[in-house]
Amino acid sequence: MHPVFLKIGSFELASYGLMTALGYAAACLYLVPRLKKISLDKDTFWNLIFIAFVGALVGAKLLFVLLNWNQLGATFAEKITMVVRDFRYGFVFFGGMIVSVGALIYYMKKKNLPILKTSDFMIVGLPLGHMVGRIGCFLAGCCYGRPTTLPWGVTFTDTHSLVPPQLLGIPLHPTQLYESVANLLLFLLLHKLYNKPHKDGMILLLYIACYSLLRFTIEFFRGDYRGAFILGLSPSQCIAIVISTLAFTSWIFIQKKGTSHGK
């Protein structure tokens, strides 16, 4: 595909980085006009966005390093070099989500913000941004799929893409686009349900459950190294099972104890 969107002299604008930035912009453009719905001031909102961004970056990179430590090199120096050599790639979404959630909860408690109500509001924009970001993965060739004979298989030919040389020219599952489309549908669902009466926390839990399910499924079509954890499932699939179970349990608890938040 097109891992480099623009090149001027020695300057290169990576497609992945560009689409990630556009993804954050899309989420913010959706949320900012709606801040009055939860009486959230802009300074606090941008602080939340900054915390989410940094948490996602750090957490996603850390989990990638933990899951791929043995593949990063033979020595400690080689491993560290591989981690910092190209910081544009090599992230695991669940790691970013876990760290971001922890950091955001800490900040919201410190600011005395209603955690569930604020989280419901913020989470609606996440799949919109994620949808755009996954297009960046597609352009860069990361998170590529397994070989397929299906008519919508995508062939990568650019040697600068992250698809390994042995898979160039071979039709692959466009797993990046699968996830992009799934995130778009999830965004539309959350947008519709958020604007209907709901109990605080229900939109957040719906996102967690739905994303975990779609990620669990898409992992079966991924062709990049996923690692093996339990019963042949990847670490991300195992995390998805745990998180979706917690989300379902919390859903039941909130249904019994929560209060309705009308629109």
N, C-alpha and C positions, 0 to 999 in steps of 0.2 A: 504494500500500500504506500502510504506517504508518511514515514516517520518524522521527516523534517518538513514543516509547513513552509518555512521561508529561510533562505540562506543569502546573506549579504557579506561577502568577504569571508572572514573567519567567524562571523556571527551566525548562529543557527537558532531558529525558533522551533522547538520541538512540538509536533502536533499534539502529543500527549499532554504536555504542560499547558498549551493553549486551550485545549478542550476542557481540561480540569478547571482552569480559570473561568472559562465561559460557563461551566456548570455551576460554580459558586455564584457567578453573576446572575444566572437564570433563577436560582433559588432565592437570591436576595431581591431581585426584581419582582418576584411573586409575593414575597413576604412583606416587604416594606410598606406597600400601600394598605396592608391589612393590620398594621401595628395597633391601631385604635381598638381593634376587636378585643384585645386583652390589656389595653392601657399600658403598653410597653413603650418606654421612651427610646429614641433612636440610639443614644449613647449606650444604653444597656444592651440593646439589640446587637449593635456592632461588636460589643465586647463578647457577646455570646457567639457570634460568627467567628471572631478571631480565635476564641478558645476551641471551638469546634474544628477549625482549620488546622491549628497547631496540634491538637490532640489526634486528629485523623492522620496527619502526616507522621508524627512520631510513633503512634501505636501501630499503624499499618506497616511501617518499616521494621519496627522491633519484632513483630510477629513473623514477618517474612524472614528476617535473620534467624530467628529461633527455629523455624521450620526447615530452613535450607542451610543450616550451619555446616553440615558435612559436605555439602556440594559447593561451598564458596571458596574452597582452596585447601591445600595440604597443611599449611602453617597458619598460625594466628595472624601473622603479618599479611599473608595473602588473603585471608578472609576479610580483614578490615579494609584492605585495598579494594576488594570487590564491592564492599558495601558502599564506600564513599566515592568510588571511581565515577559512577553515573547514578546520581541520586534521583534522576527522573523516573526510574523504573524500579520494580521490585517492592510491591506493597501488597498487603493482605487486608481486605476491607474490614473483616471482623475485628482485627487488631485495632484499627483506627476507630471503629465504632465503640469498642469497649473502653478505650482510653478517653475518647471524647465524652462519652456518657458520664464516666466518673468525674472528669474535670468540670463538666457542665453542672452536674448535681452539686458539687462543692461550691461553685460560683453562685448558683441559684439559692442555695441555703444561706450563703454569706450575704446576699442581697435581699433575703427574705421574699423571694419570688415564689409563687405557687408552682411547685415543681411539676406536677402532672399537667396542670392547665397550660403552663408555658411550653412543656415538652410536646403536648398535642399540637400546639400552634407551630412550633419550629419544625417538627418532623414532617409536616406535609410538604415542605420544600425540598427535603432530602432526596426522594426518588427522582424529582425533576432534575436536580443537579447531577445525580448519579447517572441518569439517562444520558446526559450530554457527555459526562466524563468517560463513559464506556465507549463512546464513539472515538475518543482519543486512544483508547486501548486498541480499537480496531485499526486505526490509522498507523499506530506504532507496531502492530503485530504481536503485542503481548497478550497474555490470557487466551492464546489461540486454542482452537478445537482439535479434536481427533480427525484423522482422515475419514472422508465420507464419499459415498457414491450418489448422495441425494442431489437433485438438480440445483439446489441453492448453495451447494458447497462453494467456498471462496478460495481462490488460488493466490497465494502471496509470491511475488517474484523479486521484490526489492531486497538486495543483500544486506541493507542497513536495517531492515526490520528485525524484530526480536524472534521471529520464527526461525528455528534452527535450519541450517543449510539442507539437511536431508529431507525436510518437508516443503522446501520451496518448489513451486510448480505442481504441488499435489493439492487437490480440493480438500478443504478442511471445513468442519462445522464452524460457522460464524458465531461462536459462543458469545463474543462481545456484543453482537447485535441482538442475540437472543435476550441477553440481560438488559440491554438498552430498551428494547420494546417492552419487556416485562416491567421495568421500572416506570415507563410511561403509563402503562395500564394501572400500576399501583398508585402513581401520583393522581390519576383521574379518580380512582376509587376513594383515596383519602380526602381529596378536595371535596368530593360530593358528600361524604359522610361527616366531615368536619362541620359543614354548614347545616347539619341537621342536629337536633337535640342529642346529646351524648353525655355519658359520665366521664369525668376527668380521668385521663389515662387510657381510655379505650382506643383512641386514635394511635397513640404511641404503641400500644400492645398489638394492634392490628398490623401496623407496619412491621414490627419485629417478627410476628408470626408469618406474615406473607413473604417478607424478604428471605427469611430463613428457609421457607419451603422452596422458593424459586431458586435460591442459591444451592440448596441440597440437590435439586434436580439438574441444574446446569452443570454441576461438578462432574456428572457422569459423562458429559460430552467434551470436557476440557482435555487438551492434548499435552499441555505443559506439565512439568513435574508437580504433582499434588501431594506426594508423600502418602504413606500408608499408616493408618493408626489402628483401627479396630475393625475386624471383619472386612478388610479391604477398603474401608471408607477413608476418605481424605480427612485431615485435621479440620478443614473448614466444614465438612459434612457433620463431623462429630460435634463441633461447636454449634452448628445449626440445630442439631437435635436437642442439645441442652438448652439453648436460648429459646427455641420454640416451645419446649416443655415449660420453662419458667414463665414465658409469656402467657401460655394457656392457663396455667395455675393462677397467675396474677389476674387474668381476665375474670375468672370465676370469683376471686376474692373481691375485686372492684364491683362486679355486678351485684354482689350481696351487700357491700359496705359503702360503695361510692355514692356520690351525689350527682344528680343530673346537671349538665352544663348546656343550657339551651342557646339557640341562635335566633 
